[in-house]
């Protein structure tokens, strides 16, 4: 039996086959889970439907486990509601929900944080942070509640919600700029959502991966960060998509019962460093 046999859930925000969300989804489906997917809406004049096509190319390898693929604009409550209605019709209840949605304009990402435009700040915060609250609120009635006995012991696990964050929301990461502020807000949204949904035994956590080559990571200058992590992290290397995918799947499974309101770092231990570590030795030699 697989870890996700009989489990059903939503994967929101896959962009392409390099997305962290996709690598989490692959583990879930390989372990017997059924998933519904969303994609960024395509522009009306895009005859090729590139956004849908990129995700469909991924899900094509899982014709039995990938149950549907629908557009989702998290700035529109009607879109969110439509996705939840689709999930209710297909699955009834959700055992897991992955939120992998963030955006800031390149103009704002490429300027000093203090120079972030007012409209750009609003846009980035709405899509990157508020969307988690909007999605959790829309899904709260179909997220499976935990079943407890008279002694308050868990008889049947409740649903698990996971969002994707980054260390730039906890510490200053030059170049991450306004997105760092958004991730700090997202981390706080996650914790307050964990309290609200915790009354029903539903868990909410965040996964903070080290720098990986993804669509979002490329825009934030991930290449330079990978070199730094390789030199500074206790493991002395970068993490892989597959490693992050396995941890993300674990946090969405019953294997992580008892964990909520947590930021799980998968970065080779980089977040724990208080000095350049072994990188300092190399600097001394030079």
C-alpha positions in Angstrom: 0.0 0.0 0.0 1.1 3.5 -0.8 1.3 6.4 1.8 -1.5 8.2 -0.1 -3.8 5.2 -1.0 -7.4 6.5 -0.8 -6.3 10.1 -0.3 -7.5 13.0 -2.5 -6.5 16.6 -2.7 -5.7 19.8 -4.6 -2.4 20.9 -6.0 -2.6 24.7 -6.7 0.1 26.5 -8.6 2.2 24.1 -10.7 3.9 26.1 -13.4 6.0 23.4 -15.2 8.0 20.2 -14.5 10.6 22.1 -12.5 8.0 23.4 -10.0 8.4 22.3 -6.4 4.7 21.7 -6.3 5.0 19.2 -9.2 7.7 17.2 -7.4 5.5 17.0 -4.3 2.5 16.0 -6.5 4.6 13.3 -8.2 5.4 11.7 -4.8 1.7 11.8 -3.8 0.5 10.2 -7.0 3.3 7.6 -7.0 2.1 6.7 -3.5 -1.5 6.2 -4.6 -3.0 9.6 -4.2 -5.5 11.3 -6.5 -4.9 15.0 -7.3 -6.8 17.9 -8.9 -4.6 20.5 -10.5 -4.9 24.2 -11.2 -3.0 26.3 -13.8 -2.5 30.0 -14.3 -5.3 31.2 -16.7 -4.1 31.8 -20.3 -4.7 35.1 -22.1 -7.7 35.1 -24.4 -5.4 35.7 -27.4 -3.1 32.8 -26.6 -4.2 30.1 -29.0 -1.6 27.6 -27.8 -2.8 28.0 -24.1 0.8 27.8 -23.0 0.0 27.9 -19.2 -2.4 25.0 -19.4 -0.1 23.1 -21.9 2.9 23.2 -19.5 0.9 21.6 -16.6 -0.9 19.2 -18.9 2.4 18.0 -20.2 3.3 17.0 -16.6 0.0 15.4 -15.7 -0.2 13.4 -18.9 2.1 10.8 -17.3 -0.5 10.2 -14.6 -3.8 9.7 -16.5 -5.4 7.8 -13.6 -4.2 9.9 -10.7 -4.5 13.4 -12.2 -8.3 13.8 -12.1 -8.7 17.3 -13.5 -6.9 20.5 -14.5 -8.6 23.9 -14.3 -7.6 27.5 -14.5 -7.3 29.5 -11.3 -6.9 33.3 -10.8 -6.6 33.7 -7.0 -7.5 37.4 -7.4 -11.0 36.3 -8.2 -13.2 34.7 -5.5 -15.4 33.2 -8.2 -12.4 31.3 -9.6 -11.4 30.0 -6.2 -15.0 28.9 -5.6 -15.2 27.1 -9.0 -12.1 25.1 -8.2 -13.5 24.1 -4.8 -16.8 23.1 -6.5 -14.9 21.0 -8.9 -13.0 19.3 -6.1 -16.2 18.7 -4.1 -17.8 17.0 -7.2 -14.8 14.9 -7.9 -13.6 14.0 -4.4 -16.2 14.9 -1.8 -13.7 15.8 0.9 -10.0 16.8 0.6 -7.3 15.0 2.5 -4.6 17.5 1.4 -4.2 20.9 -0.2 -1.0 22.4 -1.6 -0.7 26.1 -2.1 2.2 27.1 -4.4 1.2 30.6 -5.6 3.3 33.7 -5.6 3.9 36.7 -7.9 5.6 40.1 -8.1 6.4 42.1 -11.2 9.9 41.9 -12.5 10.1 45.7 -12.3 9.4 45.6 -8.6 11.7 42.6 -8.0 14.6 44.3 -9.8 14.4 47.6 -7.8 15.4 48.3 -4.2 12.8 47.1 -1.8 12.1 50.7 -0.6 11.4 51.7 -4.2 8.6 49.0 -4.6 5.6 50.6 -6.3 2.4 50.9 -4.3 0.4 49.0 -6.9 3.1 46.4 -7.2 3.2 45.9 -3.5 -0.6 45.4 -3.3 -0.5 42.9 -6.2 2.4 40.9 -4.8 0.8 40.7 -1.3 -2.6 39.8 -2.6 -1.4 36.9 -4.8 1.5 35.7 -2.7 0.1 36.0 0.9 -3.6 36.7 1.0 -4.3 33.9 -1.5 -3.5 31.3 1.2 -6.2 32.7 3.4 -8.7 33.0 0.6 -8.0 29.4 -0.5 -8.2 28.0 3.1 -11.5 29.9 3.7 -13.0 28.6 0.5 -11.9 25.0 1.2 -12.7 24.8 4.9 -16.0 23.0 4.4 -14.4 20.3 2.2 -11.2 19.8 4.1 -11.6 16.6 6.0 -11.9 17.2 9.8 -10.1 14.9 12.3 -12.1 12.3 14.2 -11.2 12.1 17.9 -12.4 9.6 20.6 -13.6 10.5 24.1 -10.0 10.8 25.3 -9.2 13.3 22.5 -7.0 10.8 20.8 -6.9 10.9 17.0 -8.9 8.1 15.5 -8.8 9.5 11.9 -6.5 12.2 10.7 -7.8 15.5 9.5 -6.7 17.2 6.3 -3.3 18.8 5.8 -2.6 22.2 4.1 0.9 23.1 2.9 2.2 26.4 1.4 5.7 27.1 0.0 7.8 29.8 1.5 11.4 30.9 1.5 14.1 31.9 4.0 13.9 35.5 2.5 10.8 36.0 4.6 12.8 35.3 7.8 16.1 37.0 7.0 17.3 39.7 4.6 18.2 38.1 1.3 19.4 40.9 -1.1 17.7 40.5 -4.4 14.6 38.8 -3.0 13.3 42.2 -2.1 9.5 42.7 -2.0 9.0 38.9 -2.3 10.8 38.5 1.0 8.1 40.8 2.6 5.4 38.7 0.9 6.9 35.5 2.3 7.0 37.0 5.8 3.3 37.8 5.5 2.6 34.3 4.1 4.4 32.7 7.0 2.1 34.7 9.4 -1.0 33.8 7.3 0.0 30.2 7.6 0.2 30.3 11.4 -3.1 32.1 11.9 -4.8 29.7 9.4 -3.3 26.8 11.4 -5.0 28.2 14.5 -8.4 28.7 12.8 -8.5 25.4 11.1 -6.9 23.5 14.0 -10.3 23.5 15.8 -11.3 20.9 13.2 -8.1 19.0 13.4 -6.8 20.4 10.1 -3.1 21.2 10.0 -1.4 24.0 8.1 2.3 24.2 7.5 4.9 25.8 5.3 7.9 24.3 3.5 11.0 26.5 3.0 13.3 25.0 0.4 16.8 25.9 -0.4 17.4 27.6 -3.8 16.2 25.4 -6.7 16.0 26.1 -10.4 12.4 26.8 -10.8 10.5 29.5 -12.8 10.2 31.7 -9.7 13.7 30.9 -8.5 15.2 32.0 -11.8 13.5 35.4 -11.5 15.0 35.8 -8.0 18.6 35.0 -9.0 18.7 31.4 -7.7 22.0 30.6 -9.4 24.1 32.9 -7.2 22.3 31.6 -4.1 23.1 28.0 -4.9 26.8 28.6 -4.8 26.5 30.3 -1.4 24.4 27.4 0.0 26.8 24.8 -1.3 29.7 26.5 0.6 27.8 27.5 3.8 25.3 24.8 4.6 26.3 22.1 7.1 25.7 19.4 4.4 28.0 21.2 2.0 25.7 20.9 -0.9 22.4 22.0 -2.4 19.2 20.1 -2.0 17.4 18.5 -4.9 13.8 18.8 -6.2 13.2 15.2 -5.3 14.3 15.7 -1.7 12.0 18.7 -1.3 9.2 16.8 -3.0 9.5 13.9 -0.5 9.4 16.2 2.5 6.5 18.2 1.1 4.5 15.0 0.5 5.3 13.9 4.1 3.9 17.1 5.5 0.7 16.5 3.5 0.4 12.9 4.7 -0.7 11.3 8.0 3.0 10.7 8.7 3.2 14.3 10.0 0.4 14.2 12.5 0.9 16.6 15.3 2.8 19.1 13.2 1.1 22.4 12.5 1.9 26.1 12.2 5.5 25.0 11.4 8.0 26.2 8.8 9.9 23.1 7.7 13.3 24.0 6.2 14.8 21.7 3.6 18.0 23.6 2.8 20.9 21.4 3.9 20.8 23.2 7.3 21.7 26.6 5.8 19.0 28.4 7.9 20.8 27.3 11.1 24.1 28.9 10.3 25.2 32.0 12.3 28.5 32.5 10.4 29.8 31.7 6.9 31.1 28.3 8.3 33.5 26.5 6.1 33.2 29.3 3.5 35.2 31.4 6.1 38.0 28.9 6.0 38.2 29.3 2.2 38.2 33.1 2.5 41.1 33.0 5.0 43.1 30.8 2.6 42.6 33.4 -0.1 
